[in-house]
């Protein structure tokens, strides 16, 4: 108890008066100079305006700790300035699960990462292709939205001349890979004698104005149908096999005359490349003898083909042939009714080149 004496203001407040705190000196005097005196425990902490007294200037001994209502202070944590509600420091505020690798919805898992993205599963166009067709779907992968399932420029996504917007760019038939390539116009042949110039009404335009190319006997496929000199245009019997055209010409021709007759038509005396061709020729030859292109005119015993001078690597010589009988047999003959020493029909023999024989011409693609 304080009684019968005056208390020096500086003793009660060792820090002195805080003029900035707005403390009313008269009010404080009234509090401590009460005639009856006041017990330190009789000061209700709630009656002290925190704004009026600097907390640092209050002597701990002048306030009864028991007079402070413990319930008036929440020791649990900070207060929200707006609501005065307690907010835990590490609390998770649930929100939409976006595609970001973060547990936005606070379910302690990111397995559902991106589930709340509005465009998840929507159509998309992969940036790796040149078309603008949305053939993929948006998916959340590794915390980022990516377009999956778009395989790139599929064949049906390249702009062609068909009346459709193949590449999904909003324009129709603005290009076609065939433009500038060779084409066949509206004629009877199959020859590509023009060029595709562009697209009109969903169809490619071809500038082939050459007219019909018709077949003649010249050893070439003039109408471009894959056959050479078909249609009876040659004076000799025409046969075709494996893309090659053959003329079986009858008459009494020397080997040189036969060679020249073939060349006049764009052919050569036949070159026999293997057993398959040999059997085909023998099957068409019947029982007659026919000049072929094999000869050793330039060097005895060195047999070559007249068409290109290459060595004879496949042969169907009859037994004991070639024998250069009398020293002047240098031209090869296919004999339809004879057999080679290996048993293949149409065995070969060497004959004098000026003797009269039938002959076989050949034209290859």
Secondary structure as GFF3:
##gff-version 3
##sequence-region A 1 365
A	DSSP	alpha_helix	9	12	.	.	.	ID=ss1
A	DSSP	three_ten_helix	19	21	.	.	.	ID=ss2
A	DSSP	alpha_helix	25	32	.	.	.	ID=ss3
A	DSSP	three_ten_helix	40	42	.	.	.	ID=ss4
A	DSSP	three_ten_helix	45	47	.	.	.	ID=ss5
A	DSSP	three_ten_helix	55	57	.	.	.	ID=ss6
A	DSSP	three_ten_helix	60	62	.	.	.	ID=ss7
A	DSSP	three_ten_helix	65	67	.	.	.	ID=ss8
A	DSSP	three_ten_helix	70	72	.	.	.	ID=ss9
A	DSSP	beta_strand	123	124	.	.	.	ID=ss10
A	DSSP	beta_strand	136	141	.	.	.	ID=ss11
A	DSSP	beta_strand	144	148	.	.	.	ID=ss12
A	DSSP	three_ten_helix	155	157	.	.	.	ID=ss13
A	DSSP	beta_strand	182	183	.	.	.	ID=ss14
A	DSSP	beta_strand	194	200	.	.	.	ID=ss15
A	DSSP	beta_strand	203	206	.	.	.	ID=ss16
A	DSSP	beta_strand	237	241	.	.	.	ID=ss17
A	DSSP	beta_strand	244	253	.	.	.	ID=ss18
A	DSSP	alpha_helix	255	264	.	.	.	ID=ss19
A	DSSP	beta_strand	268	269	.	.	.	ID=ss20
A	DSSP	alpha_helix	275	285	.	.	.	ID=ss21
A	DSSP	beta_strand	289	295	.	.	.	ID=ss22
A	DSSP	beta_strand	304	305	.	.	.	ID=ss23
A	DSSP	three_ten_helix	325	327	.	.	.	ID=ss24
A	DSSP	beta_strand	331	335	.	.	.	ID=ss25
A	DSSP	beta_strand	348	351	.	.	.	ID=ss26
A	DSSP	beta_strand	357	363	.	.	.	ID=ss27
###
